[in-house]
Amino acid sequence: MLILLGSAGWLLLAAPVASPPPRAVPPNAAVLRYGQISIRERVIVRVPVRPSAPAPQIVWQEKKGPRCMPAASIAGAAVTKAGTVDFVLKGGSRVRAELDDDCTALNYYGGFYLRPTADGTICADRDSVHARSGGECAITRFRKLVPTGK
């Protein structure tokens, strides 16, 4: 005998039931059997969150940067301060793109994109960062970012 407790708190008893002997079915008769089962279940997974120590703030120092960089080397980007875009390159190094003085489109909208040219590079004084809102900001120069010891 099997005892099950249903989701509504009902006690269900299941015992083996003797089935009647099978009936003889003529060979040309069609036998249709239908069955339906519905299983509804909700699983809640609770993940405890521990307070973490604040991450140390990295201070970046700007050094002379390249005139051009390969577009394929860009792994990510962020707008960290007005008028600049910081590119995280594959391998972990960082490059800051300084934009035109009159560029305010990136400050108000949360996305941008680049259009690399046929040579596959992004160059200062040639290429632009395009805001998703339709604005365009020319890249004036690149600065290499190096973490300071602070």
One Martini backbone bead per residue (centre of mass of N, CA, C, O) as a GRO file, in nm:
protein
  150
    1MET     BB    1   0.099   0.034   0.019
    2LEU     BB    2   0.024   0.377  -0.068
    3ILE     BB    3   0.101   0.702   0.068
    4LEU     BB    4  -0.052   1.016  -0.007
    5LEU     BB    5   0.000   1.371  -0.011
    6GLY     BB    6  -0.167   1.619  -0.109
    7SER     BB    7  -0.176   1.962  -0.184
    8ALA     BB    8  -0.458   1.995  -0.006
    9GLY     BB    9  -0.427   1.762   0.234
   10TRP     BB   10  -0.494   1.497   0.118
   11LEU     BB   11  -0.552   1.161   0.167
   12LEU     BB   12  -0.395   0.909  -0.023
   13LEU     BB   13  -0.481   0.585  -0.129
   14ALA     BB   14  -0.274   0.320  -0.254
   15ALA     BB   15  -0.368   0.025  -0.412
   16PRO     BB   16  -0.375  -0.263  -0.534
   17VAL     BB   17  -0.543  -0.350  -0.836
   18ALA     BB   18  -0.750  -0.562  -0.973
   19SER     BB   19  -0.771  -0.671  -1.289
   20PRO     BB   20  -0.938  -0.752  -1.540
   21PRO     BB   21  -0.973  -0.956  -1.774
   22PRO     BB   22  -0.912  -0.977  -2.087
   23ARG     BB   23  -1.061  -0.911  -2.381
   24ALA     BB   24  -1.174  -1.017  -2.664
   25VAL     BB   25  -1.055  -0.903  -2.983
   26PRO     BB   26  -1.120  -0.847  -3.275
   27PRO     BB   27  -0.899  -0.814  -3.544
   28ASN     BB   28  -1.091  -0.566  -3.690
   29ALA     BB   29  -1.088  -0.395  -3.441
   30ALA     BB   30  -1.098  -0.088  -3.290
   31VAL     BB   31  -0.881   0.056  -3.045
   32LEU     BB   32  -0.959   0.298  -2.797
   33ARG     BB   33  -0.734   0.501  -2.599
   34TYR     BB   34  -0.762   0.725  -2.328
   35GLY     BB   35  -0.548   0.979  -2.175
   36GLN     BB   36  -0.495   1.192  -1.882
   37ILE     BB   37  -0.243   1.422  -1.756
   38SER     BB   38  -0.190   1.648  -1.479
   39ILE     BB   39   0.086   1.862  -1.392
   40ARG     BB   40   0.127   2.069  -1.106
   41GLU     BB   41   0.405   2.292  -1.040
   42ARG     BB   42   0.598   2.463  -0.782
   43VAL     BB   43   0.917   2.617  -0.780
   44ILE     BB   44   1.123   2.733  -0.511
   45VAL     BB   45   1.420   2.927  -0.514
   46ARG     BB   46   1.642   3.004  -0.258
   47VAL     BB   47   1.885   3.269  -0.236
   48PRO     BB   48   2.130   3.361  -0.052
   49VAL     BB   49   2.237   3.686   0.058
   50ARG     BB   50   2.543   3.826   0.098
   51PRO     BB   51   2.723   4.053   0.221
   52SER     BB   52   2.954   4.251   0.063
   53ALA     BB   53   3.237   4.377  -0.003
   54PRO     BB   54   3.361   4.639  -0.121
   55ALA     BB   55   3.498   4.731  -0.397
   56PRO     BB   56   3.775   4.834  -0.513
   57GLN     BB   57   3.885   5.131  -0.625
   58ILE     BB   58   3.993   5.220  -0.939
   59VAL     BB   59   4.268   5.402  -1.051
   60TRP     BB   60   4.316   5.588  -1.345
   61GLN     BB   61   4.577   5.637  -1.579
   62GLU     BB   62   4.679   5.845  -1.830
   63LYS     BB   63   4.809   5.767  -2.145
   64LYS     BB   64   4.945   5.719  -2.424
   65GLY     BB   65   4.786   5.646  -2.725
   66PRO     BB   66   4.650   5.531  -2.989
   67ARG     BB   67   4.521   5.598  -3.303
   68CYS     BB   68   4.458   5.289  -3.338
   69MET     BB   69   4.216   5.009  -3.330
   70PRO     BB   70   4.093   4.707  -3.314
   71ALA     BB   71   3.767   4.604  -3.317
   72ALA     BB   72   3.814   4.297  -3.225
   73SER     BB   73   3.941   4.386  -2.929
   74ILE     BB   74   3.661   4.443  -2.824
   75ALA     BB   75   3.472   4.354  -2.520
   76GLY     BB   76   3.397   4.648  -2.400
   77ALA     BB   77   3.184   4.920  -2.257
   78ALA     BB   78   3.191   5.262  -2.107
   79VAL     BB   79   3.032   5.535  -1.947
   80THR     BB   80   3.213   5.727  -1.704
   81LYS     BB   81   3.224   6.008  -1.852
   82ALA     BB   82   3.201   6.292  -1.990
   83GLY     BB   83   3.324   6.250  -2.322
   84THR     BB   84   3.359   5.930  -2.272
   85VAL     BB   85   3.506   5.602  -2.360
   86ASP     BB   86   3.548   5.282  -2.225
   87PHE     BB   87   3.766   5.025  -2.330
   88VAL     BB   88   3.759   4.678  -2.323
   89LEU     BB   89   4.001   4.451  -2.379
   90LYS     BB   90   4.140   4.190  -2.482
   91GLY     BB   91   4.320   4.101  -2.180
   92GLY     BB   92   4.228   4.385  -1.996
   93SER     BB   93   4.272   4.631  -2.129
   94ARG     BB   94   4.259   5.000  -2.160
   95VAL     BB   95   4.058   5.249  -2.344
   96ARG     BB   96   4.022   5.595  -2.406
   97ALA     BB   97   3.766   5.788  -2.555
   98GLU     BB   98   3.769   6.097  -2.691
   99LEU     BB   99   3.535   6.348  -2.741
  100ASP     BB  100   3.368   6.582  -2.840
  101ASP     BB  101   3.256   6.868  -2.687
  102ASP     BB  102   2.947   6.852  -2.828
  103CYS     BB  103   2.893   6.574  -2.671
  104THR     BB  104   2.562   6.453  -2.526
  105ALA     BB  105   2.419   6.181  -2.608
  106LEU     BB  106   2.556   5.969  -2.402
  107ASN     BB  107   2.429   6.089  -2.131
  108TYR     BB  108   2.106   5.997  -2.207
  109TYR     BB  109   2.191   5.718  -2.330
  110GLY     BB  110   2.231   5.345  -2.302
  111GLY     BB  111   2.363   5.352  -2.607
  112PHE     BB  112   2.604   5.216  -2.850
  113TYR     BB  113   2.800   5.238  -3.160
  114LEU     BB  114   3.009   5.094  -3.415
  115ARG     BB  115   3.181   5.166  -3.738
  116PRO     BB  116   3.374   4.987  -3.904
  117THR     BB  117   3.593   4.965  -4.133
  118ALA     BB  118   3.751   4.785  -4.379
  119ASP     BB  119   4.021   4.764  -4.190
  120GLY     BB  120   3.911   4.711  -3.873
  121THR     BB  121   3.933   5.002  -3.754
  122ILE     BB  122   3.973   5.250  -3.494
  123CYS     BB  123   3.992   5.606  -3.531
  124ALA     BB  124   4.118   5.896  -3.478
  125ASP     BB  125   3.981   6.152  -3.668
  126ARG     BB  126   3.746   5.946  -3.818
  127ASP     BB  127   3.566   5.822  -3.605
  128SER     BB  128   3.251   5.712  -3.449
  129VAL     BB  129   3.003   5.745  -3.207
  130HIS     BB  130   2.682   5.589  -3.186
  131ALA     BB  131   2.384   5.667  -3.089
  132ARG     BB  132   2.071   5.524  -3.046
  133SER     BB  133   1.925   5.812  -3.100
  134GLY     BB  134   2.133   5.931  -3.354
  135GLY     BB  135   2.384   6.023  -3.257
  136GLU     BB  136   2.719   6.183  -3.296
  137CYS     BB  137   3.068   6.102  -3.203
  138ALA     BB  138   3.377   6.208  -3.222
  139ILE     BB  139   3.700   6.088  -3.223
  140THR     BB  140   3.996   6.245  -3.105
  141ARG     BB  141   4.118   6.029  -2.882
  142PHE     BB  142   4.351   5.806  -2.731
  143ARG     BB  143   4.377   5.645  -2.401
  144LYS     BB  144   4.569   5.489  -2.184
  145LEU     BB  145   4.495   5.263  -1.915
  146VAL     BB  146   4.636   5.278  -1.579
  147PRO     BB  147   4.684   5.145  -1.287
  148THR     BB  148   4.718   5.248  -0.980
  149GLY     BB  149   4.858   5.210  -0.643
  150LYS     BB  150   4.592   5.319  -0.470
   0.00000   0.00000   0.00000
